[in-house]
Amino acid sequence: MKANPKNEIVLVVDDSPDALSLIHDTLEQANMDVLVALEGRQALTIAKRIRPDIILLDAIMPHMDGFETCHALKADPNLSSIPVIFMTGLSDTNDIVRGLEAGGVDYLTKPIQPNELIARMRVHLNNARLSNNAQSALDSMGQFLMTFDGQGDIAWATPQAHALLAKARLTSAWQVEHLAPQVRSWLTHRPEEGNRLPLKELDYPLTLKFMGYTEQSEALVKLEDGDRPLGPELLKVELGLTERESHVLHWIANGKTNREIAEILEMSPRTVNKHLEQIFPKLGVENRTAAAGVALRIMTRESA
């Protein structure tokens, strides 16, 4: 079938024709496009070909059951972010826990109530949309951000972070033998926000800066390039500023007033103004807002 791009695409995986019929009709009435699979392996093939927005997955099926199917979905980087809702006649607590541990976001017991199904789907579709938007925003901002699981393995990274890892020639073997143990030991000591870990056993200097934990309990870190000048030094190199001019612009970009900058740099507000009069022509701008924009773009972009 050809899906309407304006509608959510739902993949329903169930070996029961009656269940498929009921769910199919319910979803179409809710203006959703429906894809159908009768068992796990078929579901994986369809999901790879036409990536659905959400998957409704029966737990008990022949050949490959729902739990195994969900594990396979979550192991595929291109499919792992798709929310999976389990549907099954199994209502035992252990089965529910098993479904959630496999990567499911919700668990509905049969017989399925159409209104409840749609309501829960809307919640998880919205959550997935917000999550994807947040990740896209991070990717487009040029941030060197990564997340690590409790074992020290990379769970996710922005394209900029991947590029910097490649620049440092950080191989898969190095990640397993050196990176994971260092990160695992670091996280064991519960680092505070802002704490840094200089990576060892690496020819190119890289440092991890701890930013906090995600909702998935993964450690969010910023990857820092040890060969890249930072702050005022970066602005001095990139924009051809003097030492003092680069410090003034750095604090302008950090939202400080002329009086605050004067106190920080131990100079008069009048001297700050004179530096700005030199900075604006060098940057080709006319005011402090535009100058701050130039500085921020340089400080957040990836170095060549």
C-alpha positions in Angstrom: 0.0 0.0 0.0 1.1 3.6 -0.5 1.1 5.5 2.7 -0.2 9.0 3.0 2.8 11.1 4.2 0.5 13.2 6.4 -0.7 10.2 8.4 1.2 8.2 11.0 2.4 4.8 9.7 1.6 2.0 12.0 3.0 -1.5 11.7 0.7 -4.1 13.3 2.3 -7.5 14.0 -0.1 -10.3 14.9 -0.8 -13.9 13.7 -4.5 -13.6 14.6 -6.7 -12.6 11.6 -9.5 -11.4 14.0 -7.2 -9.2 16.0 -5.6 -7.8 12.8 -9.1 -6.9 11.4 -10.2 -5.1 14.5 -7.0 -3.1 14.9 -6.8 -2.3 11.2 -10.3 -0.9 11.2 -9.7 1.1 14.4 -6.5 2.6 13.1 -7.9 3.5 9.7 -10.8 5.3 11.4 -8.2 7.3 13.3 -6.6 8.4 10.0 -3.5 6.2 10.4 -1.9 4.2 7.6 -1.6 0.5 8.5 1.1 -2.0 7.6 0.5 -5.7 8.5 2.9 -8.5 9.4 1.9 -12.0 10.6 5.2 -12.8 12.4 8.5 -11.3 13.6 10.8 -11.9 10.7 8.2 -10.4 8.3 7.8 -7.4 10.6 11.6 -6.7 10.5 11.6 -6.9 6.7 8.7 -4.5 6.4 10.1 -2.1 9.0 13.4 -1.8 7.2 11.7 -1.1 3.9 9.0 1.3 5.1 10.0 2.7 8.5 6.8 3.0 10.6 6.2 5.7 13.2 5.0 3.1 15.8 4.7 -0.7 16.1 1.9 -2.7 17.7 3.4 -6.1 18.5 1.8 -9.4 19.6 4.0 -11.2 22.2 3.2 -14.8 21.2 3.8 -15.6 17.5 5.3 -18.5 15.6 8.9 -18.6 14.4 10.0 -15.3 16.1 8.0 -14.1 19.1 7.3 -10.5 20.0 10.0 -10.3 22.6 12.7 -11.5 20.2 11.4 -9.3 17.5 11.5 -6.2 19.8 15.1 -7.1 20.8 16.0 -7.2 17.1 14.3 -3.9 16.4 16.1 -2.2 19.2 19.5 -3.6 18.0 19.1 -1.8 14.6 20.2 1.8 14.9 17.8 2.8 12.1 14.8 1.3 13.9 15.7 1.5 17.6 13.8 4.8 18.2 10.5 3.5 17.0 8.1 3.1 19.9 6.8 -0.5 20.4 3.5 -1.3 22.1 3.0 -5.0 23.1 -0.4 -6.5 22.7 -1.1 -9.9 24.2 -3.4 -12.1 26.2 -0.5 -12.6 28.7 -1.3 -10.5 31.8 1.3 -12.0 34.2 3.5 -9.4 35.8 6.6 -11.3 34.6 5.4 -11.1 31.0 4.8 -7.4 31.3 8.3 -6.8 32.7 9.7 -9.0 30.0 8.1 -6.9 27.3 9.3 -3.6 28.8 12.8 -5.0 29.3 12.8 -6.0 25.6 12.3 -2.3 24.7 8.6 -1.9 24.6 7.2 1.5 25.8 3.7 0.1 26.8 1.8 -3.2 27.2 -1.9 -3.8 26.4 -3.7 -6.9 27.3 -6.3 -8.5 24.9 -9.1 -8.0 24.2 -7.9 -4.6 23.0 -10.1 -1.7 23.7 -10.0 0.6 20.6 -10.3 3.9 22.5 -7.6 3.0 25.0 -5.3 1.8 22.2 -5.6 5.1 20.2 -5.1 7.2 23.4 -2.0 5.3 24.3 -0.6 5.4 20.8 -1.1 9.2 20.6 0.9 9.6 23.8 3.8 7.5 22.6 3.8 9.0 19.1 4.0 12.5 20.6 6.8 11.4 22.9 8.7 9.9 20.0 8.2 13.1 17.9 9.5 15.3 20.7 12.5 13.0 21.2 13.3 13.0 17.5 13.0 16.8 17.3 15.4 17.2 20.2 17.9 14.8 18.7 17.6 16.6 15.3 18.2 19.9 17.1 21.3 18.6 18.8 22.6 17.2 15.5 22.0 20.5 13.6 23.6 22.7 16.3 27.0 21.2 15.7 27.5 20.0 19.2 30.0 17.2 20.1 27.6 15.3 22.3 27.5 11.6 23.1 25.7 9.3 25.5 27.2 6.2 27.2 25.5 3.3 28.8 26.5 1.9 32.2 29.1 -0.4 30.6 30.9 2.5 29.0 29.7 1.7 25.5 28.6 4.5 23.1 24.8 4.6 22.9 24.4 7.6 20.7 26.4 10.5 19.3 25.9 13.5 17.1 27.4 13.5 13.6 29.9 16.1 14.8 31.1 13.7 17.6 31.4 10.8 15.2 33.5 13.0 12.9 35.8 14.0 15.8 36.2 10.4 16.8 37.1 9.6 13.2 39.6 12.5 13.2 41.3 10.9 16.3 41.3 7.5 14.5 39.3 6.0 17.3 38.7 2.4 16.1 36.1 0.0 17.2 38.8 -2.1 18.8 40.1 0.9 20.8 36.5 1.6 22.0 36.2 -1.9 23.4 39.7 -2.2 24.8 40.3 1.3 26.1 37.4 3.7 25.9 34.7 1.6 27.5 36.8 0.7 30.6 37.8 4.3 31.2 34.2 5.6 30.9 32.9 2.7 33.0 35.3 3.5 35.8 34.6 7.2 35.5 30.8 6.7 35.7 31.2 4.4 38.7 32.5 7.3 40.7 29.3 9.4 39.8 31.0 12.5 38.3 29.4 15.8 38.9 28.2 18.1 36.1 31.3 19.7 34.4 33.7 17.0 35.5 36.2 16.1 32.8 37.8 12.8 31.8 41.0 13.1 29.6 41.1 9.9 27.5 44.3 7.8 27.9 46.0 5.5 25.4 45.1 7.8 22.5 47.5 9.6 20.2 45.1 12.5 19.6 44.0 14.4 22.7 40.3 14.0 23.5 38.4 14.8 26.7 34.9 13.9 27.9 32.9 16.5 29.8 30.0 15.2 31.9 26.7 17.0 31.3 24.3 14.8 33.3 22.0 11.8 32.7 19.3 11.3 30.2 15.8 9.9 30.9 17.1 6.5 29.8 19.8 6.8 32.5 22.6 7.1 29.9 25.5 9.5 30.7 25.4 12.6 28.4 28.9 14.0 27.7 30.5 16.5 25.5 33.5 15.4 23.5 36.2 18.1 23.5 39.0 18.4 21.0 42.3 18.8 22.9 44.0 20.3 19.8 41.4 23.0 19.3 41.8 26.4 21.0 38.9 27.4 23.2 37.1 30.6 24.3 39.1 33.8 23.8 42.0 32.0 22.2 39.7 30.5 19.6 38.3 33.9 18.8 41.7 35.4 18.6 42.9 32.8 16.1 39.8 32.7 14.0 39.0 36.5 13.8 42.5 38.0 14.0 41.8 39.9 17.2 44.2 41.1 19.8 44.4 39.4 23.2 42.2 42.0 24.9 39.8 42.2 22.0 39.3 38.5 22.0 38.5 38.5 25.8 36.1 41.4 25.4 34.2 39.6 22.6 34.2 36.3 24.5 32.3 38.0 27.4 30.0 39.8 25.0 29.1 36.4 23.6 28.4 35.3 27.1 25.8 38.1 27.6 27.9 40.4 29.9 27.4 44.2 29.9 30.2 46.6 29.3 30.3 47.3 33.1 30.5 43.6 33.9 33.2 43.0 31.4 35.2 46.0 32.7 35.1 44.4 36.2 36.1 41.0 35.0 39.0 42.3 32.8 40.0 45.0 35.3 39.5 47.9 32.8 37.2 50.8 32.6 33.8 50.6 30.7 35.2 53.3 28.3 38.1 51.0 27.4 35.7 48.2 26.7 33.8 50.5 24.3 37.1 51.4 22.6 37.8 47.7 22.1 34.4 47.2 20.6 35.0 50.1 18.2 37.9 48.0 16.9 36.1 44.7 17.0 33.1 45.7 14.9 35.0 46.6 11.7 37.1 43.5 12.0 34.0 41.3 12.1 32.1 43.4 9.5 29.2 44.1 11.9 27.6 47.2 13.4 26.5 46.3 16.9 27.3 44.0 19.9 24.4 41.6 19.1 25.8 40.8 15.6 29.3 40.5 17.1 28.0 38.1 19.7 26.4 36.0 16.9 29.6 35.8 15.0 31.5 34.7 18.2 28.9 32.1 19.1 28.9 30.5 15.7 32.7 30.1 15.9 32.6 28.7 19.4 30.0 26.1 18.7 31.0 24.9 15.2 33.3 21.9 14.5 36.9 22.8 13.8 38.2 21.9 10.4 
